[in-house]
C-alpha cells in the first residue's frame, strides 16, 4: 500500500518515521546534556568545552582562527572573540596574532586546555560507546514505549 498523500501531493510522513526521528533527537539531546554536565564538573562552561574541541579538532591543524571557530560553534564572530578572550584569561587557550595582519589570530590550546579537554573527552567517548550499544541493541523501528502520562 502506498503512503497517503497530503493536499500538496507530497507523501505523508509515516508516524513510525516521525517517532524514530523524535527518539533519535531525544537521545542526541540527552548526550549533549550529559556532556554539558561533564564540562561543568571540570570547572569549564559547556561553551568553553566546545571551544576547546573546535580548536583541537575542527581544522585538523591543532589550532583555529576566530572565523573558523565561529563557523564550528555556529556563533557570530564577535561572540567568539569574547569567548576566546575569556578562555585565554582562564589559561585554556593562547592567542597568537598574525605577523602581517594583527587582526588574524591563531587560537591554540594551552597545556591546561589540553588536560581539561582530554578529561572531558574521555568521559564523553565512554558515554557515546554506551549510547551506540544502546542504539544498536534496541529495535530500530520501534523505540521503547513511553509510559502513559498521569491523569490521562
Secondary structure, DSSP 8 states (H G I E B T S, - for coil): ----B-TTS-B---HHHHHHHHHHHHHHHHHHHHHHHHHHHTTS-HHHHHHHHHHHHTSSSSEEEHHHHHHHHT--HHHHHHHHHHHHHTTSEEEEE-SS-TT-EEEEE-HHHHHHHHHHHHHHHHHHHHHHHHHHHS-SSS-------TT-
